[in-house]
Amino acid sequence: MKNSTLFLATAAMLLSSAAMAQTDLYKAKDLTKEKMFSVNIEGPNFDKKGNFYVVNYQQDGTIGKINPVTGEGEIFVELPNGSIANAIQFNSKGTMLLADFKNHNVLQVNMKTKEVSVYAHDDRFNQPNDICINKKDQIFASDPNWKDQTGKLWRVDPGGKTVLLEENMGTTNGITLSPDEKILYVNEGIQRKIWKYDVDSKGNISNKTLFATFDDYGFDGMKVDKAGNLYIARWGKGTIVVMSPGGKQIREIPLTGKHCSNLIFGGKDKKTVFVTLQDRKCIETFQVEIPGK
């Protein structure tokens, strides 16, 4: 009888814990204090060891290393020559790659020596904004011209060779690949359109299709989960909208800040979403059911 009672009590506790975990899903909370970053906070990403990096910690031109649990931070590296990064990716060798919108480069950072050098430069670059990378270490970069409200789309092959994929677009901004890397998503922040392309084995794109369009606010960074759902930062609205691979809106997650610039999946199970907020100059997080790519 005692064992039966103990079993029932334990089961009740487990069910209660599961219910509490469910109620915490998609509810944003602060990770860091406000004003820890410059207004250009963006580009959150994790390396393979689980270290968390975010651009423009304390001031422009830095890369911050942030504790993903406590929210405490330190400067990992300061960029030379007035460069200001907007996005972070890591290649298969663990090298940090940065979209440098100030000096129109893609930079690379040696993680051991912290040496910063130019990985790719093209005089035709406007200002590389966001980047994503595939398993072959090919980088896809959005390249907006904010003044003219136009944009380009680039691929940077291993070694730094630049390939112009498309020009005469709107203000290209958020960019990400599907889990199987066969679809490339690119949004136009001012025009509020999201495009998708087929990607072949060589990294060439085709079959441009309008994936979604919105009537208000703007777009910024985007990421996908393992099921291929697209998480989009609604800049100005202060939400992350989640859309299925078929283009159906699944949910919209409210944040405290309004100027959400980018996001990344992290944590041990990749079920924590970390969002950068430019108006609050801090990071908010929320839990999800499906892990990130």
C-alpha positions in Angstrom: 0.0 0.0 0.0 2.9 2.3 0.9 4.6 1.6 -2.4 1.4 2.2 -4.3 1.0 5.6 -2.5 4.6 6.5 -3.2 4.2 5.6 -6.9 1.0 7.7 -7.2 2.7 10.7 -5.5 5.8 10.4 -7.8 3.6 10.2 -10.9 1.6 13.2 -9.8 4.8 15.2 -9.3 6.1 14.3 -12.7 2.8 15.3 -14.4 2.8 18.5 -12.5 6.4 19.3 -13.6 5.5 18.5 -17.2 2.5 20.8 -17.0 4.6 23.6 -15.6 7.1 23.1 -18.4 4.4 23.3 -21.0 3.1 26.6 -19.5 6.6 28.1 -19.8 6.7 27.5 -23.5 6.9 30.6 -25.8 7.0 33.0 -22.8 9.8 35.5 -23.2 12.0 36.6 -20.3 15.2 38.6 -19.9 18.6 36.9 -20.1 20.8 40.0 -19.7 20.3 43.4 -18.2 19.2 46.3 -20.4 21.8 48.5 -22.1 24.5 45.9 -22.0 25.0 46.3 -25.8 25.0 49.1 -28.4 22.0 49.8 -30.4 23.5 47.5 -33.1 23.1 44.4 -31.0 22.5 41.5 -33.4 24.1 38.3 -34.7 23.7 35.9 -31.8 25.3 32.5 -32.3 26.9 29.5 -30.6 30.1 27.7 -31.4 30.4 23.9 -31.3 31.4 24.0 -27.6 28.3 25.9 -26.6 30.0 29.2 -26.2 27.6 32.1 -26.9 28.7 35.2 -28.9 26.8 38.4 -29.8 28.0 41.4 -31.7 28.5 44.9 -30.3 28.8 44.2 -26.6 29.1 47.4 -24.6 30.0 49.3 -27.8 30.1 49.0 -31.6 33.0 47.1 -33.1 33.2 44.3 -30.4 32.2 40.7 -30.2 30.8 39.8 -26.8 31.0 36.4 -25.1 27.9 35.9 -23.1 27.0 33.3 -20.4 23.8 31.7 -21.8 22.6 31.0 -18.2 23.5 34.0 -16.1 23.6 36.6 -18.9 26.9 38.0 -17.8 29.3 39.0 -20.5 32.8 40.0 -21.5 34.5 41.3 -24.6 35.9 38.4 -26.7 37.5 40.5 -29.4 37.6 44.1 -30.7 37.5 44.5 -34.5 40.2 46.5 -36.2 39.9 49.4 -38.7 36.5 50.6 -37.5 34.7 47.4 -38.6 31.3 46.7 -37.1 29.8 43.2 -37.3 26.2 42.5 -37.9 26.1 38.6 -38.0 28.1 35.7 -36.8 28.5 32.2 -38.3 31.0 29.4 -37.7 32.5 27.2 -40.5 33.3 23.5 -40.2 36.8 24.3 -38.8 35.3 26.4 -36.1 36.5 29.7 -37.5 34.2 32.7 -36.7 32.9 34.5 -39.7 31.4 38.0 -39.5 29.3 40.2 -41.8 31.1 43.5 -41.5 28.6 46.1 -42.7 30.9 49.1 -42.0 33.8 48.1 -44.2 31.9 45.9 -46.6 33.6 42.7 -45.8 33.1 39.2 -44.5 35.7 38.9 -41.7 37.2 35.8 -40.1 38.4 35.4 -36.5 41.0 32.8 -35.4 39.4 31.5 -32.2 42.7 30.7 -30.6 44.8 33.8 -31.4 41.8 36.1 -31.9 43.4 37.5 -35.0 40.9 39.2 -37.3 41.4 39.2 -41.1 39.3 39.8 -44.2 37.9 36.6 -45.5 36.0 38.1 -48.5 35.7 41.5 -50.0 34.0 42.7 -53.2 33.8 46.3 -54.3 30.2 45.6 -55.4 29.1 44.9 -51.8 26.6 47.4 -50.4 27.0 46.3 -46.7 26.8 42.6 -45.9 24.1 42.3 -43.3 23.2 38.7 -42.4 24.9 35.4 -43.3 24.1 31.7 -43.2 26.4 28.8 -44.0 26.0 25.3 -45.3 27.9 22.1 -44.6 30.2 22.8 -47.5 31.2 26.1 -45.9 29.5 28.1 -48.6 28.2 31.4 -47.1 25.0 33.0 -48.3 24.8 36.8 -47.6 22.1 39.4 -47.7 23.4 42.8 -48.9 21.0 45.7 -48.5 21.3 49.3 -49.7 19.1 50.9 -47.0 19.2 54.4 -48.7 17.9 53.1 -52.0 15.8 50.4 -50.4 17.4 47.8 -52.7 19.5 44.8 -52.1 21.6 42.0 -53.4 22.1 38.3 -52.6 25.6 36.7 -52.6 27.3 33.4 -52.1 30.9 33.3 -50.8 32.6 30.0 -51.6 35.4 28.5 -49.4 38.5 30.6 -49.8 36.6 33.8 -50.1 35.4 33.8 -53.7 32.3 36.0 -54.1 29.4 35.0 -56.4 26.6 37.5 -57.1 23.4 35.4 -57.1 20.9 38.2 -57.5 20.6 41.9 -57.5 17.8 44.5 -57.9 16.0 43.0 -54.9 14.3 44.9 -52.1 16.2 45.5 -48.8 17.6 42.0 -48.3 17.9 41.3 -44.6 17.3 38.0 -42.8 18.6 34.8 -44.4 18.6 31.2 -43.5 18.7 27.6 -45.0 16.2 24.8 -44.5 17.4 21.8 -42.4 18.3 19.8 -45.5 19.9 23.0 -47.1 17.8 22.6 -50.2 15.9 25.8 -49.6 17.2 29.3 -49.0 14.9 31.9 -47.3 15.6 35.6 -47.7 13.5 38.4 -46.5 13.2 42.0 -47.7 12.8 44.0 -44.4 11.2 47.2 -45.8 9.1 45.5 -48.5 7.9 42.9 -45.9 8.4 40.0 -48.3 10.0 36.6 -47.7 11.4 34.7 -50.7 12.5 31.1 -51.0 14.8 29.6 -53.5 15.8 26.0 -54.5 19.5 25.4 -53.8 21.3 22.7 -55.8 24.4 20.7 -54.8 26.8 23.4 -56.0 25.1 26.2 -54.1 23.3 27.7 -57.1 19.8 29.0 -56.6 16.7 28.8 -58.8 12.9 28.8 -58.7 12.4 32.0 -56.8 9.0 31.9 -55.1 7.2 34.4 -52.8 6.9 32.5 -49.5 5.0 35.1 -47.5 4.2 38.8 -47.3 3.0 41.0 -44.4 1.1 44.3 -44.3 2.8 46.0 -41.4 6.1 46.4 -39.4 9.4 45.1 -40.7 11.5 41.9 -40.9 15.0 41.2 -39.6 16.8 37.9 -38.7 15.4 34.4 -39.4 16.2 30.9 -38.3 14.6 27.4 -38.7 13.9 24.6 -36.4 14.5 20.9 -37.1 11.0 20.5 -38.5 11.7 23.3 -41.0 9.5 25.9 -39.3 10.7 29.5 -39.9 11.2 31.9 -37.0 11.1 35.5 -38.1 12.0 38.6 -36.1 9.2 41.2 -36.6 11.2 44.4 -36.2 9.0 47.2 -34.7 6.3 44.8 -33.6 8.3 43.1 -31.0 7.4 39.5 -31.9 8.8 36.4 -33.4 6.4 34.9 -35.9 6.6 31.1 -36.6 5.6 29.8 -40.0 5.4 26.3 -41.3 7.4 25.2 -44.4 4.2 25.5 -46.3 3.9 29.2 -45.4 1.1 28.9 -42.8 1.5 31.0 -39.6 1.7 28.7 -36.6 2.1 31.3 -33.8 3.4 34.6 -32.8 5.5 35.1 -29.7 5.4 38.5 -28.0 8.6 40.0 -26.6 9.2 42.9 -24.1 11.3 44.9 -26.6 9.9 46.0 -30.0 13.1 46.2 -32.1 14.0 42.4 -32.3 17.0 42.1 -34.7 17.9 38.5 -34.7 17.6 35.1 -33.0 19.3 31.8 -32.5 18.5 28.4 -31.0 20.7 27.3 -28.1 21.0 25.5 -24.8 21.8 21.8 -24.3 18.8 20.6 -26.3 18.6 23.7 -28.6 15.1 24.4 -27.4 15.9 27.8 -26.0 15.6 30.8 -28.4 17.8 33.8 -27.8 16.6 37.1 -29.2 18.6 40.3 -29.6 16.6 43.5 -28.9 18.0 46.8 -30.3 15.7 49.2 -28.3 16.4 47.6 -25.0 20.0 46.7 -25.9 19.7 43.3 -24.3 18.8 39.6 -24.9 15.5 37.9 -24.2 14.9 34.1 -24.3 12.0 31.7 -24.6 11.5 28.0 -24.7 10.2 26.0 -27.6 9.0 22.4 -28.3 11.1 21.7 -31.4 14.9 22.2 -31.3 16.7 24.4 -33.7 18.5 23.2 -36.8 
